[in-house]
């Protein structure tokens, strides 16, 4: 073999070896992220870095998340909704991969690859969406973690509990899965996604842990009970007026 070709072959083998070594080193920590999928792990670390720099949260009850290795057969995460940053904050503080239900009018087309990667469940909150409910129920029954903002929209003004969507009780009743409730406060109010994400804040997050429900058969009762628990734990008043549509834009 000519010396030049031999040198090129050695360099090629060395390059492949280096790439494989770097991949192996990176893959291990990424695979320990949510869902043990390297891409989910990469996005999780980015989310943690983003939240830690711009929105370092004060977390109460971090240990109340179920351990991933002892995760029950499906889990439902319920939280109040203060801004576009909320799902990132909650995902940043748990290794559990939360698959969120999200209003389709908030799913800007330019971010479609991200919605697809994160398996976001699109919800038509104007006309009702039984297909989204079925998808959510199936995901929980398959052992997944489902995230829901039951008020359906970003609450404005903040500091009160608006009506919960009836589909929340339906999902809990059909799956009989445990429910973990989270309270988010002290985020920066904004009617733009960019404002919520990029303007620094010091959010407060409290994880209530698994919620005990007295009636798992009647969806309407479950929905009302969850809302009352949220109001009781937060001290925020109930406001029975339905939230009007809130125009949220990507940028100011």
N, C-alpha and C positions, 0 to 999 in steps of 0.2 A: 504494500500500500504506500503510495507517495506520502512523504512527510507532511505536506500541506493538508492533504485529505485526512491523514491521521490526527493532525492537530485540530482540525474542524470537528472531527468525530468526538474527540475528547472534550472539546468545549461544549458541544451539543449535549453530551451525556451529563457533564457537570451542570449545565443550565437546567436540564430536566430534573436532576437530583435536587438542586436548590429550590426549584418551583415546588416540587413534591414535599420537600421538608417544610417550606413556609406554609404550604396548604395544610399540612398535618398539624403544625403548631397553631395556626389560626382556627382551624376547623374545630378543635377540641373545645376551646372556650365558647365559640359560637354555638356549638351543638348543645351546650349546657344552658342556653337561653330558653325562652318560651318555645314550647312545642318541639324542642330538640332539633329544629330545622336551622341550618346555618344562616339562611337569609333572614329568618325571623330573629335569630340571635344577633345578627349584625344590626338590624333595625332597632332591636331592643337596646343594645349598647349605645347607639346613636341617640335614642330617646332618653336614656338615663343621663348621658352627657348634656344634652340639650336642657333637660329639666334641672339638672344640678347647677348649670351655669346661669340660666335666665330665670328659673322658677324653683329655687331650692325649697322643697316643701318641709314643713314641720309635720311629722306624721305621728299620730297617736294610735296605738293598737296595731302596729305593723305585724306583730306576731299572731294576729287573729286571722290572717290569711291561712287557708288550709295548706298543709305541706304538699308539695307537688307529688311526692312519692306515695302519699297517703290520700290523694285526692279522691273524693267520693265520685260516684258515677254521675258526673255532670254537676255544674255549679252555675248559679245565676248571680251576677253582680249588679246591684242597683245603686244608683247615685243621683244626687241632685245635679242640675246642669247650670254652670255659671259662665261658661265660655268655650271657645273652640279648643282650648288647651286641656280641658278636663280629661279626655280619654288618654292623652299622652302622659299626664300626671299619674293617673292610676296605673297605666301599664309600666311606668318607670319604677314603681315601688313594689312590683310583684313579678316573680318569675313565671307566674301562670299566664298563658297566652289568652288574652281576652278578645273574643270575637264580638265586635260591636254591631248593634242595630243602629242604623243611621238614616235620617231623613234624606230622601233622594235629592231634594232641592239644595242640600248642603254638599252634595258630592260633585264638585266641580270637575268637568270633563278632563281638564289637563292633568288631574291627579288619578285618572283611571288605573294606571299601572299599580299605584299604591293601594287603591281600594281592592283591586284584584288580589294582590299579594297578601293583604291582610284579611281577605275573605269577608269584607264588610257586607252586612245584610242590608240592602236598600229597602227603605220603608216609604210607601206613599201615604203620608199622613193626612193628605187632603181627602182622598177618595177611599181610604181604608185599604188594608193590604193583607189579605188572608194568606197569601203565598209567603210573605215575610214571617208571619207567625208560624207557619208550618216549617219553614227553614230553621227558625230559632228553636222550635221544639225538637226537631230532629237532631240539631247540633248538640243540645243538652243531653238528649237520650243516648247519643253516641259517646258521651263522656266529656264533651267540650265545656268550656267556660263561656257563658254568654253575658255580654255587658249591655245594660239598658239604662237610658235616661228616661224614666217613666213620665216626666212632665212633658216630654215630647219636643220642647223647645228650650232655648236659653231663657232663663227666668229674668225678667226685667219689670220692675225694679227688683234687686236681689233681696235676700233676707226673709223670704216667705215661701210657703209650700203650695204650689198650684195643683190642680187635679191631676191624678195619675191616669194614664191611658188604660182602658179596660183590658187591653191585650196582655198587660203585665200579669194580671191575675190568671188569665187563661194559660199562659206559659207555665207559671208555677203550679197550677192545678193539674195540667196535663203531664208534666214531667215529674212532679213530686220531688224535685231536686232541692237541695239546701240553698238558702239565700244569704248572701253577705251584702250588707248595706254599708255604703260609704258616704261621708258628708264632706263636701268640698266648700271652702270659704276663703275669703281674702285674696281671690284672684283679681286681675285688673278688668273692670267692666269695659267691653268694647263691642261695637256692632260690626267690626271687621275681623276676619280671620287673622290677618297680619297683625292687627293691634293686640289681639288676645295672645298670639304666639310670641311676638318679638319684643313687646314691652315688658320689662322685668317685673316680677311680682314675688311675693313671699306667701304662697298659699298655705293654708292649714287643711290637712286631711285627717279625718278620723275614721278608722275602720271599726264598725260596730261588732263585727264578727257574725256568726251564723244567727239568723233571726228565727225565733220559734213562732210558728203560726198556729193559731188554734183551729182553723178550719181550712182544710186543703181541698175541699170539694166544690166550693162555690167561688168562682173567679171574682165576682163582684165583691164578695166579702174579703177575699185575699187582697185585692187592690186597695180597698179602703183601709184595711188593717195596716198594710205596708205604709201607706201615706200617713196614718196616725202615728206610727212608730217613728217615722222620719221627723215629724213635727215635735213629738215628745222628746226625742233624743237631742234635737238641735235647739229647741226652745223657740223656733220660728213659728209665726202664726200661719194658720191655714187660710188661704184665699181661694174661694170656690169659683172665682171667675176664670173662665177658660182663657188661656194665653192667646193673644192675637198673633197673626203671622209676624215674624220679626225678620226684616230684610237684612241678611248677612251677606257681606261681600268679601271677596278674597283680599282686596286692598282698600285702603282708605280712599 
